[in-house]
């Protein structure tokens, strides 16, 4: 069977992914499929710079704004939905244009996900107790002893807790479970386009985008989230801008301070995304001119 193409547009925030996707979509019979972990949320449109209604009507957009704020979206959940949409594209002779900046979702699509066991309640409670008793650094060192090659950031509480919990339950840390992934979609070519200019240019674009967000109603969007009484532990509440604007609404910082902190946190996020791309050897393998 001849291999089918999946076009991937990947890069840091504010690097022009969505604009490029629509430019390509205007030239091809296609569908644009989201792999941004926050653009999946209906309640978070402005702060994630989600494509607007007019663009979505003009071009076929999928997996955007599909979840409520109190729902979770793991790589496994996204992958199942993405698999369905990509196969639908193939069935209808559409080019799937997969667009986003969440590297974990892209790796899940391209390399597959392992069947990692669910954490039992008693193990979860033990891990939390160990965290309270010994601290995060202690748990991280336990992971290092078992698997010296870990790429988990020593400050990434969520991944450390998951990896440590798996170690308690199974004797293997998270990354050991990820060695034998199962691919969801076979017989495809991933045509990867990386967006990302000089980091200084990205910073300028990102800072301008923050200003645009406030102009477009970011404060009202966060106020709406607050009124829904979402838990602070939900993914949607950890998006850049939510905490900063909440502090402004609560009178803890000025509007200018909230903007400044958002810009700083966005720059740091771009830096982490760029580091992830390089660390995972994601490279462009197709000439963009082929699609424009």
C-alpha positions as CSV (number, residue, x, y, z in Angstrom):
1,X,0.0,0.0,0.0
2,X,1.3,3.4,-0.9
3,X,2.2,5.6,2.1
4,X,-0.1,8.5,2.9
5,X,1.1,12.0,3.9
6,X,0.4,13.7,7.2
7,X,1.6,17.3,7.1
8,X,2.9,18.5,10.5
9,X,3.3,22.2,11.3
10,X,5.2,22.4,14.6
11,X,7.0,25.2,16.5
12,X,7.0,27.5,19.5
13,X,4.1,29.8,20.4
14,X,3.8,32.9,18.3
15,X,5.8,31.4,15.4
16,X,3.0,31.7,12.8
17,X,1.8,28.1,12.8
18,X,-1.9,28.8,12.4
19,X,-1.4,31.4,9.6
20,X,0.8,29.0,7.7
21,X,-1.8,26.2,8.1
22,X,-4.5,28.3,6.5
23,X,-2.2,29.4,3.7
24,X,-1.5,25.8,2.9
25,X,-5.2,24.8,3.4
26,X,-6.1,27.4,0.8
27,X,-4.0,25.5,-1.8
28,X,-5.1,21.9,-0.9
29,X,-8.1,19.9,-0.2
30,X,-7.4,19.4,3.5
31,X,-8.4,19.6,7.2
32,X,-6.5,21.4,10.0
33,X,-6.2,19.3,13.1
34,X,-5.1,20.9,16.4
35,X,-2.4,19.4,18.7
36,X,-2.1,22.3,21.1
37,X,-3.1,21.0,24.6
38,X,-4.8,24.3,25.6
39,X,-6.6,25.1,22.3
40,X,-8.7,22.1,22.9
41,X,-10.6,24.0,25.6
42,X,-13.8,25.8,24.6
43,X,-13.5,28.3,27.5
44,X,-10.0,29.5,26.5
45,X,-10.0,31.2,23.2
46,X,-8.3,34.5,23.6
47,X,-5.4,33.4,25.8
48,X,-4.6,30.5,23.5
49,X,-4.9,32.6,20.4
50,X,-7.3,30.0,19.0
51,X,-8.4,30.5,15.3
52,X,-11.5,32.7,15.3
53,X,-14.9,31.6,14.0
54,X,-14.5,33.3,10.6
55,X,-11.3,31.3,9.9
56,X,-12.9,28.1,11.2
57,X,-15.8,28.6,8.8
58,X,-13.6,29.2,5.9
59,X,-11.2,26.3,6.5
60,X,-12.0,22.9,8.1
61,X,-10.6,23.0,11.7
62,X,-10.9,20.0,14.0
63,X,-10.1,19.4,17.7
64,X,-10.3,23.1,18.6
65,X,-12.5,24.1,21.5
66,X,-13.8,20.6,21.9
67,X,-13.6,20.2,25.7
68,X,-15.1,22.0,28.7
69,X,-12.7,23.5,31.2
70,X,-13.3,20.9,33.8
71,X,-12.4,18.1,31.4
72,X,-8.9,16.7,31.1
73,X,-7.0,16.1,27.9
74,X,-4.1,13.7,28.2
75,X,-1.9,12.7,25.2
76,X,-3.8,9.4,25.1
77,X,-7.2,11.2,24.9
78,X,-6.0,13.5,22.2
79,X,-4.3,10.7,20.3
80,X,-7.6,8.7,20.1
81,X,-9.5,11.7,18.7
82,X,-6.6,12.7,16.3
83,X,-6.5,9.1,15.0
84,X,-10.2,9.3,14.2
85,X,-9.9,12.7,12.4
86,X,-6.8,11.7,10.4
87,X,-8.4,8.5,9.2
88,X,-11.5,10.5,8.3
89,X,-9.2,12.7,6.2
90,X,-7.7,9.7,4.4
91,X,-11.2,8.2,3.8
92,X,-12.3,11.5,2.2
93,X,-9.0,12.2,0.3
94,X,-8.1,15.2,2.4
95,X,-4.6,16.2,3.4
96,X,-4.4,16.1,7.3
97,X,-2.6,19.3,8.4
98,X,-1.6,18.6,12.0
99,X,-0.8,22.0,13.7
100,X,0.4,22.8,17.2
101,X,3.1,23.3,19.8
102,X,2.5,20.5,22.3
103,X,5.5,18.2,21.7
104,X,4.2,15.3,23.8
105,X,1.1,15.1,21.6
106,X,3.2,15.1,18.4
107,X,5.5,12.3,19.8
108,X,2.5,10.3,20.7
109,X,1.2,10.6,17.2
110,X,4.5,9.8,15.5
111,X,6.0,7.3,17.8
112,X,3.0,5.9,19.7
113,X,2.1,5.6,23.4
114,X,2.8,2.8,25.8
115,X,0.1,1.0,27.7
116,X,1.0,2.6,31.0
117,X,-1.0,1.2,34.0
118,X,-3.4,3.4,36.0
119,X,-2.2,4.4,39.4
120,X,-4.0,2.6,42.2
121,X,-5.6,4.8,44.9
122,X,-3.4,3.5,47.7
123,X,-0.2,4.1,45.7
124,X,-1.4,7.6,44.8
125,X,-1.9,8.4,48.5
126,X,1.5,6.9,49.4
127,X,3.2,9.1,46.8
128,X,1.5,12.2,48.2
129,X,2.5,11.2,51.7
130,X,6.1,10.7,50.6
131,X,6.0,14.1,48.9
132,X,4.8,15.8,52.1
133,X,7.3,13.9,54.3
134,X,10.5,14.0,52.2
135,X,10.0,16.7,49.6
136,X,10.0,16.7,45.8
137,X,13.8,16.5,45.5
138,X,13.8,13.2,47.4
139,X,11.3,11.7,45.0
140,X,13.3,12.9,42.0
141,X,16.4,11.3,43.4
142,X,14.6,8.0,43.8
143,X,13.7,8.2,40.1
144,X,17.3,9.0,39.2
145,X,18.6,6.0,41.1
146,X,16.3,3.7,39.1
147,X,16.8,5.5,35.8
148,X,19.8,7.8,35.5
149,X,18.9,8.9,32.0
150,X,15.7,10.6,33.0
151,X,14.8,13.7,31.1
152,X,12.2,14.8,33.6
153,X,12.8,18.3,34.9
154,X,13.6,18.3,38.6
155,X,11.0,20.9,39.2
156,X,8.2,19.2,37.2
157,X,6.1,18.1,40.1
158,X,3.3,16.5,38.0
159,X,5.7,14.2,36.0
160,X,7.8,13.4,39.0
161,X,4.7,12.3,41.0
162,X,3.5,10.2,38.1
163,X,6.9,8.6,37.5
164,X,7.4,8.0,41.3
165,X,4.0,6.5,41.6
166,X,4.7,4.1,38.8
167,X,8.0,3.2,40.5
168,X,6.2,2.4,43.7
169,X,3.5,0.3,41.9
170,X,5.5,-1.5,39.2
171,X,9.2,-1.1,40.0
172,X,9.6,0.9,36.7
173,X,9.6,4.7,36.2
174,X,7.6,6.5,33.6
175,X,10.3,6.6,30.9
176,X,10.9,2.8,31.2
177,X,7.2,2.2,30.5
178,X,7.5,4.4,27.4
179,X,10.2,2.2,25.7
180,X,7.7,0.0,23.9
181,X,5.0,2.3,22.4
182,X,2.3,1.2,20.1
183,X,1.7,3.3,17.0
184,X,-1.9,4.2,16.2
185,X,-1.5,5.0,12.5
186,X,0.7,3.0,10.3
187,X,1.8,3.4,6.7
188,X,2.2,7.2,6.7
189,X,4.9,9.7,5.9
190,X,5.2,12.6,8.4
191,X,6.1,15.7,6.4
192,X,7.4,18.1,9.1
193,X,7.6,21.9,8.8
194,X,9.1,23.7,11.7
195,X,8.1,27.3,12.3
196,X,10.5,29.4,14.4
197,X,12.5,32.4,13.5
198,X,15.3,33.9,15.6
199,X,14.2,33.7,19.2
200,X,14.4,37.5,19.5
201,X,11.8,37.8,16.8
202,X,9.6,35.2,18.5
203,X,9.8,37.2,21.7
204,X,8.7,40.3,19.9
205,X,5.7,38.5,18.3
206,X,4.7,36.9,21.6
207,X,4.8,40.2,23.4
208,X,2.7,41.9,20.8
209,X,0.3,39.0,21.0
210,X,-0.1,39.5,24.8
211,X,-1.0,43.2,24.1
212,X,-3.6,42.1,21.6
213,X,-5.1,39.6,24.0
214,X,-5.8,42.3,26.5
215,X,-7.3,44.4,23.8
216,X,-9.5,41.5,22.7
217,X,-10.9,40.8,26.1
218,X,-8.5,38.5,28.0
219,X,-9.6,40.0,31.3
220,X,-13.2,39.1,30.7
221,X,-12.3,35.6,29.6
222,X,-10.4,35.0,32.9
223,X,-13.3,36.5,34.9
224,X,-15.6,34.0,33.2
225,X,-13.3,31.1,34.2
226,X,-13.2,32.4,37.8
227,X,-17.0,32.5,37.9
228,X,-17.1,28.8,36.9
229,X,-15.2,28.0,40.1
230,X,-12.8,25.7,38.3
231,X,-10.2,24.0,40.5
232,X,-6.7,25.7,40.3
233,X,-5.3,22.2,39.6
234,X,-7.1,21.9,36.2
235,X,-5.0,22.3,33.1
236,X,-7.0,25.2,31.8
237,X,-6.3,27.2,35.0
238,X,-2.5,26.7,34.5
239,X,-2.5,28.4,31.1
240,X,-0.2,31.4,30.8
241,X,-2.3,34.4,31.5
242,X,-4.9,32.9,33.8
243,X,-3.0,33.3,37.1
244,X,-1.5,36.6,36.1
245,X,-4.9,38.1,35.2
246,X,-6.5,36.6,38.2
247,X,-4.0,38.4,40.4
248,X,-4.9,41.6,38.6
249,X,-8.6,41.0,39.1
250,X,-7.9,40.3,42.8
251,X,-6.0,43.6,43.1
252,X,-2.7,42.0,43.8
253,X,-0.9,43.5,40.8
254,X,-1.6,46.3,38.4
255,X,-2.7,45.8,34.8
256,X,0.8,46.7,33.5
257,X,2.4,44.3,36.0
258,X,0.1,41.5,34.8
259,X,1.0,42.2,31.2
260,X,4.7,42.2,32.0
261,X,4.6,38.9,33.9
262,X,2.6,37.3,31.1
263,X,5.2,38.4,28.6
264,X,8.1,37.1,30.8
265,X,6.3,33.7,31.3
266,X,5.6,33.5,27.5
267,X,9.3,34.1,26.7
268,X,10.2,31.4,29.2
269,X,7.7,29.0,27.5
270,X,9.1,29.7,24.1
271,X,12.6,28.9,25.4
272,X,11.3,25.6,26.8
273,X,9.5,24.7,23.6
274,X,12.7,25.4,21.6
275,X,14.8,23.3,23.9
276,X,12.3,20.4,23.7
277,X,12.3,20.5,19.9
278,X,16.1,20.4,19.8
279,X,16.3,17.8,22.6
280,X,14.0,15.5,20.8
281,X,15.7,15.9,17.4
282,X,12.6,17.2,15.6
283,X,13.7,18.4,12.2
284,X,12.1,19.8,9.1
285,X,12.1,17.2,6.3
286,X,10.1,18.9,3.6
287,X,10.4,22.1,1.5
288,X,7.6,24.4,2.5
289,X,7.3,25.6,-1.1
290,X,5.9,22.2,-2.0
291,X,2.7,23.1,-0.2
292,X,2.4,26.8,-1.1
